[in-house]
Amino acid sequence: MLLDLQLTGRPDEALASARELTEAGAAGLFTFEGPHDVFLPLAAVAGRVDTDLMTNVAIAMPRSPVHLAHAAWDLQLMSRGRFRLGLGSQIKPHIEKRYGATWSPPAARMREIVGAVKAILTAWQEGTPLEFRGEHTTHTLMPPTFVPGPNPYGVPPVLLGALGPLMTRTAAEVADGLLVMPFHSHRHIQERTMPAVAEGLALAGRSAEDFAVLPQAILAMGGAEDEILTARAAVRGLLAFYGSTPAYRSVLDIEGWGELQPQLNALSKLGDVAAMMALVTDDMVDTLAVVGTPEECAAELLRRFGAFADRVCCYFPGYHAPPDQVAALAVALANGAG
């Protein structure tokens, strides 16, 4: 299994980070929509490190499909064919109050955005007229002045991030792959995610061989017990934040912890992070994250995802994983954890 790792969001630090992660064994690097632009760090390293690149994810609703297509085309060129455009929807308060954009039911909206981006990229690649008409976005004008022409490395894949069954089915119907959101459990993947993927592929008449499933995992990793305890504490805070989000309750529900979601949500509105973290038990950390030494983490990642994925996106929230431990994780994954 190949290892993808999160690239620092600061574009001025991206190249040094990319080189460190690549030397440690990363096969791919991804960015997420955080305090910095999601595309600029990838542009800073594209073609300068020997690794795949991906947005994981770029928030699509506030952006025009034309803007997304241009960024994807250029990064595919700069990376010499090693870019994947990962898109996501975000929740209503962020779309309306942080981005100042218009909200609409996300699965239907994302279906259109993915279709529009792919239609634009195809029109550029094949030189065909652009003709995409949807409820939320329409693209029928693309004069030659604005056409970059065919990309010498082909059209980049367009992936869709999802958690719930509706968005997961949508991804399997219209996207080139699914980015499994990091807040999940093994049971949720098996009982909710993969059946929804199968349903979406069947609806579209597609084969599983033509669709990539890229899981993400939150790791609490360390080389010794004290390091693992430090990592667990950092991960506990992230799990409390994710668990406070109503859209993520389904993960807690399937494990019997659904009643914690409104409690976490209420505490989040008070800003009581310590109380939120106190509600996240050790069992929850072990179930929702991947915990242990690099070798133990690799074994657990293979157990959870090995049946359907050939690469995994890992990140280490709130703590620094030393390069030697990252390298040990990459080796163990590549060797099937021994």
C-alpha positions in Angstrom: 0.0 0.0 0.0 1.3 3.5 -0.9 1.4 6.3 1.6 0.1 9.8 0.9 0.9 12.5 3.4 -0.3 16.0 4.1 1.8 18.9 2.7 2.2 22.0 4.8 -0.3 24.7 3.8 2.3 27.6 3.7 3.5 27.9 0.1 6.8 29.4 1.2 7.5 26.3 3.3 6.0 23.7 1.0 9.1 22.7 -1.0 11.2 21.9 2.1 8.3 20.0 3.6 7.7 18.1 0.3 11.3 17.1 0.1 11.3 15.8 3.7 8.1 13.8 3.2 9.2 12.4 -0.1 12.6 11.3 1.3 10.7 9.6 4.2 8.7 7.5 1.6 5.6 9.5 0.7 4.2 8.4 -2.7 1.9 11.3 -2.8 1.3 14.7 -1.1 -2.0 16.3 -0.5 -3.3 19.7 0.8 -6.6 20.6 2.4 -8.7 23.7 2.6 -7.3 25.2 5.8 -5.6 28.5 6.8 -3.9 28.8 3.4 -4.9 28.3 -0.3 -5.3 24.7 -1.2 -3.6 25.0 -4.7 -0.6 27.3 -4.1 1.5 24.8 -2.0 1.1 22.2 -4.8 2.1 24.7 -7.4 5.2 25.5 -5.3 6.4 21.8 -5.4 4.9 20.5 -8.7 7.7 19.1 -10.9 10.3 19.6 -8.2 9.6 16.4 -6.2 9.0 12.9 -7.5 5.6 12.4 -6.0 1.9 12.5 -6.9 -0.1 15.6 -5.8 -3.7 16.1 -4.8 -6.1 18.5 -3.2 -7.9 16.7 -0.4 -10.1 18.6 -0.6 -10.7 21.9 -2.5 -14.0 23.3 -1.4 -16.0 23.4 -4.6 -19.2 25.3 -4.0 -17.7 28.8 -3.7 -15.6 28.3 -6.8 -16.5 28.3 -10.5 -16.0 25.0 -12.3 -13.9 27.0 -14.8 -11.6 28.2 -12.0 -11.3 24.6 -10.8 -10.6 23.3 -14.3 -7.9 25.9 -14.9 -6.1 25.0 -11.6 -6.4 21.3 -12.4 -5.1 21.7 -16.0 -2.1 23.8 -14.9 -1.1 21.5 -12.0 -1.4 18.5 -14.2 1.0 20.2 -16.6 3.4 21.4 -13.9 3.5 17.9 -12.2 3.9 16.1 -15.5 0.7 14.2 -15.2 0.8 13.5 -11.4 -2.1 15.6 -10.2 -5.6 14.6 -9.0 -8.3 17.2 -8.3 -10.1 16.3 -5.0 -13.3 18.3 -4.4 -15.5 18.6 -1.4 -18.7 20.4 -0.4 -18.4 21.8 3.2 -21.3 22.5 5.6 -23.9 25.2 5.2 -22.6 27.7 7.9 -19.1 27.7 6.3 -20.4 28.1 2.7 -22.7 31.0 3.7 -20.8 32.7 6.5 -17.2 32.0 5.8 -17.1 32.0 2.0 -20.1 34.3 1.5 -21.4 31.9 -1.2 -24.8 30.3 -1.9 -25.8 27.0 -0.3 -27.9 24.3 -1.9 -28.4 20.6 -1.3 -24.7 19.4 -1.5 -25.0 16.0 -3.3 -26.9 17.5 -6.2 -24.7 20.5 -6.3 -21.5 18.4 -6.3 -22.8 16.2 -9.0 -23.1 19.2 -11.2 -19.8 20.7 -10.3 -17.9 17.4 -11.0 -19.8 17.1 -14.3 -19.0 20.6 -15.3 -15.3 20.4 -14.4 -15.0 17.2 -16.4 -17.0 18.7 -19.3 -14.7 21.7 -19.4 -11.5 19.6 -19.2 -12.8 17.3 -21.9 -13.7 20.2 -24.2 -10.2 21.5 -23.9 -8.6 18.1 -24.4 -10.6 17.0 -27.4 -11.4 20.4 -29.0 -15.1 19.8 -28.8 -17.8 22.5 -28.1 -18.5 23.1 -24.5 -22.1 22.3 -23.7 -22.9 21.8 -20.0 -26.3 22.9 -18.7 -27.3 22.3 -15.1 -29.6 23.7 -12.5 -26.8 25.5 -10.6 -24.2 26.1 -13.2 -24.2 26.4 -17.0 -21.1 26.5 -19.3 -21.7 27.0 -23.1 -19.2 29.6 -24.0 -15.5 28.8 -24.4 -13.9 31.0 -27.2 -10.5 29.8 -28.5 -8.8 32.6 -26.7 -9.5 30.9 -23.4 -8.8 27.3 -24.4 -5.4 26.0 -23.2 -5.6 23.2 -25.7 -5.0 19.5 -24.9 -2.9 18.7 -21.9 0.2 16.6 -23.0 -0.3 14.5 -19.9 -4.0 13.9 -20.3 -7.0 15.1 -18.3 -6.4 14.9 -14.5 -8.8 12.6 -12.5 -11.5 14.4 -10.5 -12.2 12.9 -7.1 -15.0 13.6 -4.7 -14.8 13.6 -0.9 -17.8 12.0 0.9 -19.0 10.6 4.2 -22.7 10.0 4.0 -24.4 7.5 1.7 -25.9 10.0 -0.7 -22.7 11.9 -1.4 -20.8 8.6 -1.5 -23.2 7.2 -4.1 -22.9 10.4 -6.1 -19.1 10.1 -6.1 -19.4 6.5 -7.4 -21.7 7.7 -10.2 -19.9 10.7 -11.5 -16.4 11.1 -10.2 -13.2 9.2 -11.0 -12.7 8.3 -7.3 -13.9 8.6 -3.7 -11.9 10.4 -1.0 -13.2 8.8 2.2 -13.4 11.5 4.9 -11.0 10.9 7.8 -13.7 10.7 10.6 -14.9 7.2 10.3 -14.6 3.7 11.8 -13.8 0.4 10.2 -17.4 -0.6 10.8 -18.7 2.6 9.2 -16.5 1.9 6.1 -17.8 -1.7 5.8 -21.4 -1.1 6.5 -22.1 2.4 5.0 -19.3 3.5 2.7 -18.6 0.5 0.5 -22.3 -0.5 0.0 -23.0 3.1 -1.1 -20.0 2.9 -3.5 -21.4 -0.4 -5.0 -24.9 1.2 -5.4 -23.5 4.2 -7.2 -21.4 2.2 -9.5 -24.4 0.0 -10.3 -26.6 3.0 -11.0 -23.9 4.4 -13.4 -23.2 1.0 -15.0 -19.5 1.4 -14.0 -17.0 -1.2 -12.9 -15.1 -1.1 -9.6 -11.9 -1.5 -11.5 -12.5 2.0 -13.0 -13.1 3.7 -9.7 -10.5 4.5 -7.1 -11.3 4.5 -3.3 -8.8 6.6 -1.4 -9.3 6.4 2.4 -8.0 8.9 4.8 -6.8 8.1 8.4 -6.0 10.1 11.5 -2.9 8.6 13.1 -1.8 8.7 16.7 1.7 7.3 16.1 4.8 7.2 18.1 8.0 5.1 18.5 7.6 4.8 22.3 4.7 4.8 24.8 5.2 8.5 25.8 5.1 9.6 22.2 1.9 7.6 21.5 0.3 9.2 24.6 1.2 12.7 23.3 -0.2 11.9 19.9 -3.4 10.4 21.4 -4.0 13.7 23.3 -3.6 15.7 20.1 -5.9 13.3 18.1 -8.5 13.4 20.9 -9.0 17.1 20.3 -9.6 16.7 16.6 -12.0 13.8 17.1 -14.0 16.0 19.6 -14.1 18.8 16.9 -15.3 16.4 14.2 -17.8 14.7 16.5 -19.4 18.0 17.3 -20.5 18.4 13.7 -24.1 17.2 13.0 -23.1 15.8 9.6 -20.7 13.4 11.2 -23.2 11.9 13.7 -23.7 8.8 11.5 -20.2 7.6 12.4 -20.9 8.0 16.1 -24.4 6.4 15.7 -23.1 3.2 14.1 -20.7 2.7 17.1 -23.4 3.5 19.7 -22.1 6.9 20.6 -24.6 9.1 18.8 -25.9 10.8 21.9 -22.4 12.5 22.3 -22.8 14.6 19.1 -25.3 17.2 20.5 -23.3 17.3 23.7 -20.1 18.0 21.8 -21.9 20.5 19.6 -23.2 22.5 22.6 -19.8 22.6 24.3 -18.2 23.7 21.0 -20.5 26.7 21.0 -19.3 27.6 24.5 -15.6 27.1 23.4 -15.1 24.5 26.2 -12.5 22.4 24.4 -11.3 20.7 27.6 -14.8 19.4 28.3 -15.2 18.3 24.7 -12.0 16.3 24.9 -13.0 14.7 28.2 -16.0 13.2 26.4 -13.8 11.4 23.9 -13.0 8.1 25.5 -9.9 5.9 24.9 -12.2 3.4 23.1 -13.3 6.2 20.7 -9.7 7.2 19.9 -8.8 3.5 19.2 -11.9 3.1 17.0 -11.9 6.4 15.1 -8.2 6.9 14.7 -5.3 4.5 14.1 -3.0 4.2 17.1 0.4 2.7 17.8 4.0 2.3 16.5 4.6 2.8 12.8 4.4 -1.0 12.3 1.2 -1.3 14.4 -0.4 1.6 12.5 0.6 0.0 9.1 -1.0 -3.3 10.2 -4.2 -1.6 11.2 -4.4 0.5 8.0 -4.0 -2.6 5.9 -6.7 -4.4 8.0 -9.1 -1.5 7.5 -8.5 -0.7 3.9 -6.4 -3.3 2.2 -9.3 -5.1 0.6 -10.3 -2.1 -1.5 -7.5 0.5 -1.6 -3.9 0.5 -2.8 -3.0 3.8 -1.1 -4.0 5.7 2.0 -3.8 9.3 3.0 -2.5 9.8 6.6 -2.1 12.8 8.7 -0.8 13.6 12.2 -3.0 16.4 13.7 -1.5 18.5 16.4 1.9 16.8 16.7 5.0 16.2 14.6 5.7 12.7 13.4 9.5 12.4 13.0 10.8 11.5 9.5 12.3 8.1 10.7 8.9 7.1 12.0 7.1 8.2 8.8 9.7 6.2 6.9 9.1 3.1 9.0 5.3 3.5 8.3 5.9 3.8 4.6 8.1 0.7 4.6 5.7 -1.4 6.6 2.8 -0.4 4.3 4.8 -1.3 1.2 5.8 -4.6 2.7 2.3 -5.5 3.8 3.2 -4.7 7.4 5.7 -7.5 7.6 
